[in-house]
Amino acid sequence: GQSLANVEGVISSDPAVACNHHGLSETGLQQARRAAEAVCAEALSTGVDGVAIVSSDFKRAWQTAQAVHTAVIARGLSCVPASAVCAETLLRERSFGTLSGGPDSRYADVWVHDAVSAT
């Protein structure tokens, strides 16, 4: 969903910032709730026994995963882990290095570089 970094027009990839700031905007929270309902509908329609919820520890991702967890529990679906979302730092997005904290218009510079080499 839409994050506060999206609203502010900044790149937020530094874990020291992104894990504590730049969560979801109100629009993003609504988008996360809609996505959560879609996950539940899919699980119920396909007969899935349970849903595992694993998330990056970035605040925006964590809030989205929390919305899914809340919806899954409310619908009576089995959730793993049952008590909370499982945080996994390996799911963090890539670092944008010195561009982090800068304007998101700089993403275009990264994509040009990535077209040549993603390393």
C-alpha positions as YAML, in Angstrom:
chain: A
units: angstrom
residues:
- id: 1
  name: GLY
  ca: [0.00, 0.00, 0.00]
- id: 2
  name: GLN
  ca: [0.89, 3.63, -0.20]
- id: 3
  name: SER
  ca: [3.51, 4.59, 2.36]
- id: 4
  name: LEU
  ca: [4.26, 7.90, 4.03]
- id: 5
  name: ALA
  ca: [7.53, 7.88, 2.05]
- id: 6
  name: ASN
  ca: [5.46, 7.69, -1.15]
- id: 7
  name: VAL
  ca: [3.41, 10.66, 0.04]
- id: 8
  name: GLU
  ca: [6.54, 12.60, 1.01]
- id: 9
  name: GLY
  ca: [8.25, 11.68, -2.28]
- id: 10
  name: VAL
  ca: [11.34, 10.20, -0.62]
- id: 11
  name: ILE
  ca: [13.29, 6.96, -0.94]
- id: 12
  name: SER
  ca: [13.14, 5.03, 2.31]
- id: 13
  name: SER
  ca: [15.47, 2.03, 2.24]
- id: 14
  name: ASP
  ca: [17.69, 2.57, 5.29]
- id: 15
  name: PRO
  ca: [16.53, 0.10, 7.97]
- id: 16
  name: ALA
  ca: [17.35, 2.61, 10.72]
- id: 17
  name: VAL
  ca: [14.63, 4.81, 9.25]
- id: 18
  name: ALA
  ca: [12.31, 2.44, 7.37]
- id: 19
  name: CYS
  ca: [11.75, 0.11, 10.34]
- id: 20
  name: ASN
  ca: [10.53, 2.97, 12.52]
- id: 21
  name: HIS
  ca: [9.17, 5.63, 10.16]
- id: 22
  name: HIS
  ca: [7.42, 5.76, 6.81]
- id: 23
  name: GLY
  ca: [4.65, 3.34, 7.63]
- id: 24
  name: LEU
  ca: [1.46, 3.23, 5.61]
- id: 25
  name: SER
  ca: [-0.59, 6.34, 4.90]
- id: 26
  name: GLU
  ca: [-4.35, 6.22, 5.55]
- id: 27
  name: THR
  ca: [-4.79, 5.26, 1.89]
- id: 28
  name: GLY
  ca: [-2.14, 2.56, 2.35]
- id: 29
  name: LEU
  ca: [-3.93, 1.19, 5.42]
- id: 30
  name: GLN
  ca: [-7.15, 0.95, 3.42]
- id: 31
  name: GLN
  ca: [-5.27, -0.78, 0.59]
- id: 32
  name: ALA
  ca: [-3.75, -3.23, 3.10]
- id: 33
  name: ARG
  ca: [-7.19, -4.06, 4.52]
- id: 34
  name: ARG
  ca: [-8.52, -4.71, 1.00]
- id: 35
  name: ALA
  ca: [-5.52, -6.93, 0.26]
- id: 36
  name: ALA
  ca: [-6.11, -8.77, 3.53]
- id: 37
  name: GLU
  ca: [-9.71, -9.47, 2.57]
- id: 38
  name: ALA
  ca: [-8.52, -10.75, -0.82]
- id: 39
  name: VAL
  ca: [-6.09, -13.13, 0.91]
- id: 40
  name: CYS
  ca: [-8.89, -14.42, 3.13]
- id: 41
  name: ALA
  ca: [-11.31, -14.82, 0.22]
- id: 42
  name: GLU
  ca: [-8.71, -16.77, -1.75]
- id: 43
  name: ALA
  ca: [-7.89, -19.01, 1.21]
- id: 44
  name: LEU
  ca: [-11.56, -19.71, 1.88]
- id: 45
  name: SER
  ca: [-12.42, -20.34, -1.77]
- id: 46
  name: THR
  ca: [-9.55, -22.77, -2.30]
- id: 47
  name: GLY
  ca: [-9.91, -24.65, 0.97]
- id: 48
  name: VAL
  ca: [-6.50, -23.68, 2.31]
- id: 49
  name: ASP
  ca: [-6.09, -24.92, 5.89]
- id: 50
  name: GLY
  ca: [-3.96, -22.05, 7.07]
- id: 51
  name: VAL
  ca: [-1.99, -18.98, 6.14]
- id: 52
  name: ALA
  ca: [1.65, -18.29, 7.01]
- id: 53
  name: ILE
  ca: [2.45, -14.61, 7.34]
- id: 54
  name: VAL
  ca: [6.08, -13.54, 7.07]
- id: 55
  name: SER
  ca: [7.10, -9.92, 6.56]
- id: 56
  name: SER
  ca: [10.03, -7.61, 6.24]
- id: 57
  name: ASP
  ca: [10.54, -5.56, 9.39]
- id: 58
  name: PHE
  ca: [10.14, -2.32, 7.43]
- id: 59
  name: LYS
  ca: [7.20, -0.51, 8.98]
- id: 60
  name: ARG
  ca: [5.12, -0.31, 5.80]
- id: 61
  name: ALA
  ca: [5.49, -4.04, 5.11]
- id: 62
  name: TRP
  ca: [4.87, -4.93, 8.76]
- id: 63
  name: GLN
  ca: [1.65, -2.91, 8.84]
- id: 64
  name: THR
  ca: [0.42, -4.66, 5.70]
- id: 65
  name: ALA
  ca: [1.23, -8.07, 7.18]
- id: 66
  name: GLN
  ca: [-0.54, -7.09, 10.43]
- id: 67
  name: ALA
  ca: [-3.68, -6.23, 8.45]
- id: 68
  name: VAL
  ca: [-3.57, -9.66, 6.82]
- id: 69
  name: HIS
  ca: [-2.97, -11.37, 10.17]
- id: 70
  name: THR
  ca: [-5.90, -9.54, 11.78]
- id: 71
  name: ALA
  ca: [-8.23, -10.44, 8.90]
- id: 72
  name: VAL
  ca: [-7.14, -14.08, 8.82]
- id: 73
  name: ILE
  ca: [-7.78, -14.50, 12.55]
- id: 74
  name: ALA
  ca: [-11.11, -12.64, 12.32]
- id: 75
  name: ARG
  ca: [-12.27, -14.98, 9.53]
- id: 76
  name: GLY
  ca: [-11.44, -18.00, 11.67]
- id: 77
  name: LEU
  ca: [-8.63, -19.20, 9.44]
- id: 78
  name: SER
  ca: [-5.57, -20.87, 10.90]
- id: 79
  name: CYS
  ca: [-2.56, -18.58, 10.97]
- id: 80
  name: VAL
  ca: [1.10, -19.47, 11.39]
- id: 81
  name: PRO
  ca: [2.39, -18.18, 13.66]
- id: 82
  name: ALA
  ca: [-0.94, -17.72, 15.42]
- id: 83
  name: SER
  ca: [0.14, -15.02, 17.83]
- id: 84
  name: ALA
  ca: [1.91, -12.57, 15.52]
- id: 85
  name: VAL
  ca: [3.46, -11.86, 12.15]
- id: 86
  name: CYS
  ca: [6.87, -13.47, 11.66]
- id: 87
  name: ALA
  ca: [9.53, -10.83, 10.95]
- id: 88
  name: GLU
  ca: [12.31, -11.70, 8.52]
- id: 89
  name: THR
  ca: [15.07, -9.17, 7.82]
- id: 90
  name: LEU
  ca: [16.05, -11.09, 4.68]
- id: 91
  name: LEU
  ca: [12.80, -9.79, 3.12]
- id: 92
  name: ARG
  ca: [13.91, -6.17, 3.34]
- id: 93
  name: GLU
  ca: [14.00, -4.35, 0.04]
- id: 94
  name: ARG
  ca: [17.36, -3.52, -1.43]
- id: 95
  name: SER
  ca: [19.33, -0.62, -0.09]
- id: 96
  name: PHE
  ca: [19.48, 2.46, -2.24]
- id: 97
  name: GLY
  ca: [22.59, 3.64, -0.40]
- id: 98
  name: THR
  ca: [23.21, 7.37, -0.55]
- id: 99
  name: LEU
  ca: [19.90, 7.85, -2.39]
- id: 100
  name: SER
  ca: [17.96, 6.78, 0.71]
- id: 101
  name: GLY
  ca: [16.27, 9.81, 2.23]
- id: 102
  name: GLY
  ca: [16.52, 11.68, -1.04]
- id: 103
  name: PRO
  ca: [13.81, 12.43, -3.59]
- id: 104
  name: ASP
  ca: [12.08, 9.45, -5.19]
- id: 105
  name: SER
  ca: [12.70, 11.04, -8.58]
- id: 106
  name: ARG
  ca: [16.20, 9.55, -8.22]
- id: 107
  name: TYR
  ca: [14.79, 6.01, -8.68]
- id: 108
  name: ALA
  ca: [15.14, 6.60, -12.42]
- id: 109
  name: ASP
  ca: [18.93, 6.78, -11.96]
- id: 110
  name: VAL
  ca: [18.90, 3.34, -10.35]
- id: 111
  name: TRP
  ca: [16.79, 1.75, -13.07]
- id: 112
  name: VAL
  ca: [19.22, 2.97, -15.76]
- id: 113
  name: HIS
  ca: [22.09, 1.37, -13.85]
- id: 114
  name: ASP
  ca: [20.09, -1.84, -13.27]
- id: 115
  name: ALA
  ca: [19.43, -2.17, -17.00]
- id: 116
  name: VAL
  ca: [23.21, -2.54, -17.45]
- id: 117
  name: SER
  ca: [23.93, -4.60, -14.33]
- id: 118
  name: ALA
  ca: [21.87, -5.42, -11.26]
- id: 119
  name: THR
  ca: [24.99, -5.88, -9.11]
...
